[in-house]
Amino acid sequence: MLVWLGALAGIAAVGLLAYGALVEAWRFDLNRVEVRPVGWPAALDGLTILHLSDLHCRRGQRVERHLAGLTGQVGQPDLVAYTGDFCEGARAITSCAAALAPLRGRLGSFAVLGNNDCHAAAHTAALCAALGAAGVEVLCDEARVFTRDGASFALGGLAWVALRRRDTAYRLPVEETFAGLADMPRILLAHSPDAMPEAVEAGVDLLLAGHTHGGQICLPGGRALHNNLYRFGPPTYTRGLYREGRTTLLVSAGLGMTRPCVRLWCRPEALLITLRSGS
């Protein structure tokens, strides 16, 4: 009896992993989210952002095919924001950039790089060149200012830094990224939610991040066992909306994945965000 039970458990586990690799990993969601940052001005009510993260494009191009179909679903948002980890290897750079080119925001398309984008200088340079040709500006500890209906806001982006748990002295340069812009609403792009403490200290209104893959392989109900963060263990800042002080954090589960290439109880997602004023 025990032998049979063990065999059945083994078959169930294999079947579950096969489902996660062949089915759920490719069930892409487009999640529409309304976010109300603290004190968001009425003049900027309705600002829309398409947030895409952790594409991890590969030679199979399934993610690229999904991206190609997003244009018809989202129209033209005000901003398109990418929070890093674009490609798995140099061969995917061209197909990834080609898939992103049609996704243009009215105010522009902007990105920060992730850890996978910075493992080799040649890869980083080729990726940045391809993104630039596709109309995507990469932000590295810098910000851009926009005006809509008479109200200005800033969009900043952090360069990737590999934090270490024991290094408590290092501070991510959020204040420096928004130098001289503290008097206007500020949106920050960071690959990892590890940037949350500095964003809260700087009073950033909205932080968009990825890196966690939502846990990628979760327990039923989406409970993450691992979130890939240096500063915070699961479930902290693993997926969805959080608020600390005046700072709202939105963490995307991303569209791609890393090895093992399986998703369980954690479907891939793109986020179409609408910013609203009022409590």
Contacts in CASP RR format, 6 or more apart in sequence:
PFRMAT RR
TARGET T0000
AUTHOR 0000-0000-0000
METHOD contacts of the structure
MODEL  1
MLVWLGALAGIAAVGLLAYGALVEAWRFDLNRVEVRPVGWPAALDGLTIL
HLSDLHCRRGQRVERHLAGLTGQVGQPDLVAYTGDFCEGARAITSCAAAL
APLRGRLGSFAVLGNNDCHAAAHTAALCAALGAAGVEVLCDEARVFTRDG
ASFALGGLAWVALRRRDTAYRLPVEETFAGLADMPRILLAHSPDAMPEAV
EAGVDLLLAGHTHGGQICLPGGRALHNNLYRFGPPTYTRGLYREGRTTLL
VSAGLGMTRPCVRLWCRPEALLITLRSGS
16 264 0 8 1.000
17 262 0 8 1.000
19 264 0 8 1.000
20 262 0 8 1.000
20 263 0 8 1.000
20 264 0 8 1.000
21 260 0 8 1.000
21 261 0 8 1.000
21 262 0 8 1.000
24 263 0 8 1.000
24 264 0 8 1.000
24 265 0 8 1.000
24 266 0 8 1.000
24 267 0 8 1.000
25 256 0 8 1.000
25 257 0 8 1.000
25 261 0 8 1.000
25 262 0 8 1.000
25 263 0 8 1.000
25 268 0 8 1.000
26 62 0 8 1.000
26 268 0 8 1.000
27 267 0 8 1.000
27 268 0 8 1.000
28 66 0 8 1.000
28 255 0 8 1.000
28 267 0 8 1.000
28 268 0 8 1.000
28 269 0 8 1.000
28 270 0 8 1.000
29 267 0 8 1.000
29 268 0 8 1.000
29 269 0 8 1.000
29 270 0 8 1.000
30 70 0 8 1.000
30 73 0 8 1.000
30 74 0 8 1.000
30 269 0 8 1.000
30 270 0 8 1.000
30 272 0 8 1.000
31 269 0 8 1.000
31 270 0 8 1.000
31 271 0 8 1.000
31 272 0 8 1.000
32 271 0 8 1.000
32 272 0 8 1.000
32 274 0 8 1.000
33 241 0 8 1.000
33 250 0 8 1.000
33 271 0 8 1.000
33 272 0 8 1.000
33 273 0 8 1.000
33 274 0 8 1.000
34 273 0 8 1.000
34 274 0 8 1.000
34 276 0 8 1.000
35 206 0 8 1.000
35 241 0 8 1.000
35 248 0 8 1.000
35 250 0 8 1.000
35 273 0 8 1.000
35 274 0 8 1.000
35 275 0 8 1.000
35 276 0 8 1.000
36 248 0 8 1.000
36 275 0 8 1.000
36 276 0 8 1.000
36 277 0 8 1.000
36 278 0 8 1.000
36 279 0 8 1.000
37 185 0 8 1.000
37 205 0 8 1.000
37 206 0 8 1.000
37 246 0 8 1.000
37 248 0 8 1.000
37 275 0 8 1.000
38 205 0 8 1.000
38 243 0 8 1.000
38 245 0 8 1.000
38 246 0 8 1.000
38 247 0 8 1.000
38 248 0 8 1.000
39 205 0 8 1.000
39 246 0 8 1.000
39 277 0 8 1.000
39 278 0 8 1.000
40 185 0 8 1.000
40 205 0 8 1.000
40 275 0 8 1.000
40 276 0 8 1.000
40 277 0 8 1.000
40 278 0 8 1.000
41 151 0 8 1.000
41 185 0 8 1.000
41 277 0 8 1.000
42 277 0 8 1.000
42 278 0 8 1.000
43 148 0 8 1.000
43 149 0 8 1.000
43 150 0 8 1.000
43 151 0 8 1.000
44 148 0 8 1.000
44 149 0 8 1.000
44 151 0 8 1.000
44 153 0 8 1.000
44 185 0 8 1.000
44 275 0 8 1.000
44 277 0 8 1.000
45 275 0 8 1.000
45 276 0 8 1.000
45 277 0 8 1.000
46 274 0 8 1.000
46 275 0 8 1.000
46 276 0 8 1.000
47 78 0 8 1.000
47 79 0 8 1.000
47 148 0 8 1.000
47 153 0 8 1.000
47 274 0 8 1.000
47 275 0 8 1.000
48 77 0 8 1.000
48 78 0 8 1.000
48 79 0 8 1.000
48 272 0 8 1.000
48 273 0 8 1.000
48 274 0 8 1.000
48 275 0 8 1.000
49 77 0 8 1.000
49 78 0 8 1.000
49 79 0 8 1.000
49 80 0 8 1.000
49 81 0 8 1.000
49 187 0 8 1.000
49 208 0 8 1.000
49 271 0 8 1.000
49 272 0 8 1.000
49 273 0 8 1.000
49 275 0 8 1.000
50 70 0 8 1.000
50 74 0 8 1.000
50 77 0 8 1.000
50 79 0 8 1.000
50 80 0 8 1.000
50 81 0 8 1.000
50 103 0 8 1.000
50 105 0 8 1.000
50 270 0 8 1.000
50 271 0 8 1.000
50 272 0 8 1.000
50 273 0 8 1.000
51 81 0 8 1.000
51 83 0 8 1.000
51 208 0 8 1.000
51 250 0 8 1.000
51 252 0 8 1.000
51 270 0 8 1.000
51 271 0 8 1.000
51 272 0 8 1.000
51 273 0 8 1.000
52 67 0 8 1.000
52 80 0 8 1.000
52 81 0 8 1.000
52 82 0 8 1.000
52 83 0 8 1.000
52 103 0 8 1.000
52 252 0 8 1.000
52 254 0 8 1.000
52 255 0 8 1.000
52 270 0 8 1.000
52 271 0 8 1.000
53 82 0 8 1.000
53 83 0 8 1.000
53 84 0 8 1.000
53 85 0 8 1.000
53 191 0 8 1.000
53 208 0 8 1.000
53 209 0 8 1.000
53 210 0 8 1.000
53 211 0 8 1.000
53 252 0 8 1.000
53 254 0 8 1.000
53 255 0 8 1.000
54 83 0 8 1.000
54 84 0 8 1.000
54 85 0 8 1.000
54 210 0 8 1.000
54 211 0 8 1.000
54 213 0 8 1.000
54 252 0 8 1.000
54 254 0 8 1.000
54 255 0 8 1.000
54 256 0 8 1.000
54 257 0 8 1.000
55 63 0 8 1.000
55 67 0 8 1.000
55 82 0 8 1.000
55 84 0 8 1.000
55 85 0 8 1.000
55 86 0 8 1.000
55 87 0 8 1.000
55 96 0 8 1.000
55 254 0 8 1.000
55 255 0 8 1.000
55 256 0 8 1.000
56 63 0 8 1.000
56 85 0 8 1.000
56 86 0 8 1.000
56 87 0 8 1.000
56 88 0 8 1.000
56 116 0 8 1.000
56 255 0 8 1.000
56 256 0 8 1.000
56 257 0 8 1.000
56 258 0 8 1.000
57 63 0 8 1.000
57 64 0 8 1.000
57 86 0 8 1.000
57 87 0 8 1.000
57 88 0 8 1.000
57 92 0 8 1.000
57 95 0 8 1.000
57 96 0 8 1.000
57 99 0 8 1.000
57 256 0 8 1.000
58 87 0 8 1.000
58 88 0 8 1.000
58 92 0 8 1.000
59 91 0 8 1.000
59 92 0 8 1.000
61 92 0 8 1.000
61 95 0 8 1.000
63 96 0 8 1.000
63 99 0 8 1.000
63 255 0 8 1.000
63 256 0 8 1.000
64 95 0 8 1.000
64 96 0 8 1.000
64 98 0 8 1.000
64 99 0 8 1.000
65 99 0 8 1.000
66 255 0 8 1.000
67 99 0 8 1.000
67 100 0 8 1.000
67 103 0 8 1.000
67 255 0 8 1.000
68 99 0 8 1.000
68 102 0 8 1.000
70 103 0 8 1.000
70 270 0 8 1.000
71 102 0 8 1.000
71 103 0 8 1.000
74 103 0 8 1.000
74 272 0 8 1.000
76 104 0 8 1.000
76 105 0 8 1.000
76 106 0 8 1.000
77 105 0 8 1.000
77 106 0 8 1.000
77 272 0 8 1.000
78 105 0 8 1.000
78 106 0 8 1.000
78 107 0 8 1.000
78 148 0 8 1.000
79 105 0 8 1.000
79 106 0 8 1.000
79 107 0 8 1.000
79 108 0 8 1.000
79 109 0 8 1.000
79 110 0 8 1.000
79 155 0 8 1.000
80 103 0 8 1.000
80 104 0 8 1.000
80 105 0 8 1.000
80 108 0 8 1.000
80 109 0 8 1.000
80 110 0 8 1.000
80 136 0 8 1.000
81 109 0 8 1.000
81 110 0 8 1.000
81 111 0 8 1.000
81 155 0 8 1.000
81 189 0 8 1.000
81 208 0 8 1.000
82 100 0 8 1.000
82 109 0 8 1.000
82 110 0 8 1.000
82 111 0 8 1.000
82 112 0 8 1.000
82 136 0 8 1.000
82 189 0 8 1.000
83 111 0 8 1.000
83 112 0 8 1.000
83 114 0 8 1.000
83 189 0 8 1.000
83 190 0 8 1.000
83 191 0 8 1.000
83 208 0 8 1.000
83 209 0 8 1.000
83 210 0 8 1.000
83 211 0 8 1.000
83 252 0 8 1.000
84 111 0 8 1.000
84 112 0 8 1.000
84 113 0 8 1.000
84 114 0 8 1.000
84 116 0 8 1.000
84 117 0 8 1.000
84 160 0 8 1.000
84 191 0 8 1.000
84 210 0 8 1.000
84 211 0 8 1.000
85 114 0 8 1.000
85 115 0 8 1.000
85 116 0 8 1.000
85 117 0 8 1.000
85 191 0 8 1.000
85 211 0 8 1.000
86 93 0 8 1.000
86 96 0 8 1.000
86 111 0 8 1.000
86 113 0 8 1.000
86 116 0 8 1.000
86 117 0 8 1.000
86 127 0 8 1.000
86 131 0 8 1.000
87 93 0 8 1.000
87 96 0 8 1.000
87 116 0 8 1.000
87 117 0 8 1.000
87 123 0 8 1.000
87 127 0 8 1.000
88 116 0 8 1.000
88 258 0 8 1.000
89 123 0 8 1.000
90 122 0 8 1.000
90 123 0 8 1.000
90 126 0 8 1.000
93 123 0 8 1.000
93 126 0 8 1.000
93 127 0 8 1.000
93 130 0 8 1.000
94 130 0 8 1.000
96 130 0 8 1.000
97 130 0 8 1.000
97 131 0 8 1.000
97 132 0 8 1.000
97 133 0 8 1.000
97 134 0 8 1.000
97 136 0 8 1.000
98 134 0 8 1.000
100 109 0 8 1.000
100 131 0 8 1.000
100 134 0 8 1.000
100 135 0 8 1.000
100 136 0 8 1.000
101 133 0 8 1.000
101 134 0 8 1.000
101 135 0 8 1.000
103 109 0 8 1.000
104 135 0 8 1.000
107 146 0 8 1.000
107 148 0 8 1.000
108 135 0 8 1.000
108 137 0 8 1.000
109 134 0 8 1.000
109 135 0 8 1.000
109 136 0 8 1.000
109 137 0 8 1.000
110 136 0 8 1.000
110 137 0 8 1.000
110 138 0 8 1.000
110 139 0 8 1.000
110 144 0 8 1.000
110 155 0 8 1.000
110 156 0 8 1.000
110 157 0 8 1.000
110 189 0 8 1.000
111 131 0 8 1.000
111 136 0 8 1.000
111 137 0 8 1.000
111 138 0 8 1.000
111 139 0 8 1.000
111 189 0 8 1.000
112 138 0 8 1.000
112 139 0 8 1.000
112 140 0 8 1.000
112 157 0 8 1.000
112 158 0 8 1.000
112 159 0 8 1.000
112 160 0 8 1.000
112 189 0 8 1.000
112 190 0 8 1.000
112 191 0 8 1.000
113 124 0 8 1.000
113 127 0 8 1.000
113 128 0 8 1.000
113 138 0 8 1.000
113 140 0 8 1.000
113 159 0 8 1.000
113 160 0 8 1.000
113 191 0 8 1.000
114 160 0 8 1.000
114 191 0 8 1.000
114 192 0 8 1.000
114 211 0 8 1.000
115 160 0 8 1.000
115 162 0 8 1.000
115 191 0 8 1.000
115 211 0 8 1.000
116 258 0 8 1.000
117 123 0 8 1.000
117 124 0 8 1.000
117 127 0 8 1.000
117 160 0 8 1.000
118 124 0 8 1.000
118 160 0 8 1.000
128 138 0 8 1.000
131 137 0 8 1.000
131 138 0 8 1.000
132 138 0 8 1.000
137 144 0 8 1.000
139 155 0 8 1.000
139 156 0 8 1.000
139 157 0 8 1.000
139 158 0 8 1.000
139 189 0 8 1.000
140 157 0 8 1.000
140 158 0 8 1.000
140 159 0 8 1.000
141 157 0 8 1.000
141 158 0 8 1.000
141 159 0 8 1.000
141 173 0 8 1.000
141 176 0 8 1.000
141 177 0 8 1.000
142 156 0 8 1.000
142 157 0 8 1.000
142 177 0 8 1.000
143 154 0 8 1.000
143 155 0 8 1.000
143 156 0 8 1.000
143 157 0 8 1.000
143 177 0 8 1.000
143 178 0 8 1.000
143 181 0 8 1.000
143 186 0 8 1.000
144 154 0 8 1.000
144 155 0 8 1.000
144 156 0 8 1.000
145 152 0 8 1.000
145 153 0 8 1.000
145 154 0 8 1.000
145 181 0 8 1.000
145 184 0 8 1.000
146 152 0 8 1.000
146 153 0 8 1.000
146 154 0 8 1.000
146 155 0 8 1.000
151 185 0 8 1.000
152 184 0 8 1.000
153 184 0 8 1.000
153 185 0 8 1.000
153 186 0 8 1.000
153 187 0 8 1.000
154 178 0 8 1.000
154 181 0 8 1.000
154 184 0 8 1.000
154 185 0 8 1.000
154 186 0 8 1.000
154 187 0 8 1.000
155 186 0 8 1.000
155 187 0 8 1.000
155 188 0 8 1.000
155 189 0 8 1.000
156 177 0 8 1.000
156 178 0 8 1.000
156 186 0 8 1.000
156 187 0 8 1.000
156 188 0 8 1.000
156 189 0 8 1.000
157 177 0 8 1.000
157 188 0 8 1.000
157 189 0 8 1.000
157 190 0 8 1.000
158 172 0 8 1.000
158 173 0 8 1.000
158 174 0 8 1.000
158 177 0 8 1.000
158 188 0 8 1.000
158 189 0 8 1.000
158 190 0 8 1.000
158 191 0 8 1.000
158 195 0 8 1.000
160 191 0 8 1.000
161 170 0 8 1.000
161 172 0 8 1.000
162 230 0 8 1.000
163 170 0 8 1.000
163 172 0 8 1.000
163 192 0 8 1.000
163 194 0 8 1.000
163 230 0 8 1.000
163 231 0 8 1.000
164 230 0 8 1.000
165 230 0 8 1.000
165 231 0 8 1.000
171 198 0 8 1.000
172 190 0 8 1.000
172 194 0 8 1.000
172 195 0 8 1.000
172 198 0 8 1.000
173 198 0 8 1.000
174 188 0 8 1.000
174 195 0 8 1.000
174 198 0 8 1.000
174 199 0 8 1.000
174 201 0 8 1.000
174 202 0 8 1.000
174 204 0 8 1.000
175 198 0 8 1.000
175 201 0 8 1.000
175 202 0 8 1.000
177 188 0 8 1.000
178 186 0 8 1.000
178 188 0 8 1.000
178 202 0 8 1.000
178 204 0 8 1.000
182 202 0 8 1.000
185 205 0 8 1.000
186 202 0 8 1.000
186 203 0 8 1.000
186 204 0 8 1.000
186 205 0 8 1.000
186 206 0 8 1.000
187 204 0 8 1.000
187 205 0 8 1.000
187 206 0 8 1.000
187 207 0 8 1.000
187 208 0 8 1.000
188 195 0 8 1.000
188 199 0 8 1.000
188 204 0 8 1.000
188 206 0 8 1.000
188 207 0 8 1.000
188 208 0 8 1.000
189 208 0 8 1.000
189 209 0 8 1.000
190 199 0 8 1.000
190 207 0 8 1.000
190 208 0 8 1.000
190 209 0 8 1.000
191 209 0 8 1.000
191 210 0 8 1.000
191 211 0 8 1.000
192 209 0 8 1.000
192 210 0 8 1.000
192 211 0 8 1.000
192 212 0 8 1.000
192 229 0 8 1.000
192 230 0 8 1.000
193 207 0 8 1.000
193 209 0 8 1.000
193 210 0 8 1.000
193 211 0 8 1.000
193 212 0 8 1.000
193 229 0 8 1.000
193 232 0 8 1.000
193 237 0 8 1.000
193 249 0 8 1.000
193 251 0 8 1.000
194 211 0 8 1.000
194 229 0 8 1.000
194 230 0 8 1.000
194 231 0 8 1.000
194 232 0 8 1.000
195 207 0 8 1.000
195 209 0 8 1.000
196 207 0 8 1.000
196 232 0 8 1.000
196 237 0 8 1.000
196 242 0 8 1.000
196 244 0 8 1.000
196 247 0 8 1.000
196 249 0 8 1.000
197 231 0 8 1.000
199 207 0 8 1.000
199 247 0 8 1.000
199 249 0 8 1.000
200 244 0 8 1.000
200 245 0 8 1.000
200 247 0 8 1.000
203 245 0 8 1.000
203 246 0 8 1.000
203 247 0 8 1.000
204 247 0 8 1.000
205 246 0 8 1.000
205 247 0 8 1.000
205 248 0 8 1.000
206 247 0 8 1.000
206 248 0 8 1.000
206 249 0 8 1.000
206 250 0 8 1.000
206 275 0 8 1.000
207 247 0 8 1.000
207 248 0 8 1.000
207 249 0 8 1.000
207 250 0 8 1.000
208 250 0 8 1.000
208 252 0 8 1.000
208 273 0 8 1.000
209 237 0 8 1.000
209 249 0 8 1.000
209 250 0 8 1.000
209 251 0 8 1.000
209 252 0 8 1.000
210 251 0 8 1.000
210 252 0 8 1.000
210 253 0 8 1.000
210 254 0 8 1.000
211 228 0 8 1.000
211 229 0 8 1.000
212 224 0 8 1.000
212 227 0 8 1.000
212 228 0 8 1.000
212 229 0 8 1.000
212 237 0 8 1.000
212 238 0 8 1.000
212 239 0 8 1.000
212 251 0 8 1.000
212 253 0 8 1.000
213 228 0 8 1.000
213 253 0 8 1.000
213 254 0 8 1.000
213 256 0 8 1.000
213 257 0 8 1.000
213 258 0 8 1.000
213 263 0 8 1.000
213 266 0 8 1.000
214 224 0 8 1.000
214 227 0 8 1.000
214 238 0 8 1.000
214 239 0 8 1.000
214 251 0 8 1.000
214 253 0 8 1.000
214 254 0 8 1.000
214 266 0 8 1.000
215 224 0 8 1.000
215 225 0 8 1.000
215 226 0 8 1.000
215 227 0 8 1.000
215 228 0 8 1.000
215 234 0 8 1.000
215 238 0 8 1.000
215 239 0 8 1.000
215 253 0 8 1.000
215 266 0 8 1.000
216 226 0 8 1.000
216 253 0 8 1.000
216 257 0 8 1.000
216 258 0 8 1.000
216 262 0 8 1.000
216 263 0 8 1.000
216 264 0 8 1.000
216 266 0 8 1.000
217 225 0 8 1.000
217 226 0 8 1.000
217 260 0 8 1.000
217 262 0 8 1.000
217 263 0 8 1.000
217 264 0 8 1.000
217 266 0 8 1.000
218 224 0 8 1.000
218 225 0 8 1.000
218 264 0 8 1.000
218 265 0 8 1.000
218 266 0 8 1.000
219 225 0 8 1.000
219 265 0 8 1.000
220 265 0 8 1.000
221 265 0 8 1.000
222 265 0 8 1.000
222 266 0 8 1.000
223 234 0 8 1.000
223 235 0 8 1.000
223 265 0 8 1.000
224 234 0 8 1.000
224 235 0 8 1.000
224 238 0 8 1.000
224 239 0 8 1.000
224 266 0 8 1.000
225 234 0 8 1.000
226 234 0 8 1.000
227 233 0 8 1.000
227 234 0 8 1.000
227 235 0 8 1.000
227 236 0 8 1.000
227 237 0 8 1.000
227 238 0 8 1.000
229 236 0 8 1.000
229 237 0 8 1.000
229 238 0 8 1.000
237 249 0 8 1.000
237 251 0 8 1.000
238 251 0 8 1.000
239 251 0 8 1.000
239 252 0 8 1.000
239 253 0 8 1.000
239 266 0 8 1.000
240 250 0 8 1.000
240 251 0 8 1.000
240 252 0 8 1.000
241 248 0 8 1.000
241 249 0 8 1.000
241 250 0 8 1.000
242 248 0 8 1.000
242 249 0 8 1.000
242 250 0 8 1.000
242 251 0 8 1.000
243 249 0 8 1.000
250 271 0 8 1.000
250 273 0 8 1.000
252 269 0 8 1.000
252 270 0 8 1.000
252 271 0 8 1.000
253 266 0 8 1.000
253 267 0 8 1.000
253 268 0 8 1.000
253 269 0 8 1.000
254 268 0 8 1.000
254 269 0 8 1.000
254 270 0 8 1.000
255 268 0 8 1.000
255 269 0 8 1.000
255 270 0 8 1.000
256 268 0 8 1.000
257 263 0 8 1.000
257 268 0 8 1.000
END
